[in-house]
Amino acid sequence: MNWMAWTLPTAVFFISIAVILICMTVYEIKSPCVERKGFLPIETTRGDRLFIGLLASAYIHLLFAGFSEMSLWIALGISCVWLAIVLRWG
């Protein structure tokens, strides 16, 4: 897999996504949710907010990798905070 730079932060990012998806699936089965309106301009379910948060997290990582010399650990931290904000108040 020489075509992609698999670093530890990248692996942690993808493993975190897998764990989040598993946890959210179990949580949705045990406690189905209803749509609600937060700071996002649409009514969303937990799954919608998770998708929006993960998509934004991927863009954060791409921006850090493409336009910055800073560590991807910083991008991971920002992504975790952003995802928590979207899941809670989005």
Buried (B, 14 or more C-beta within 10 A) or exposed (E): EEEEEEEEBBEEBEEBBEEBEEEBEEEBEEEEBEEEEBEBEEEBBBEBBBEBBBEBBEEBBEEBBEEEEEEBEEBBEBBBEBBEBBBEEB
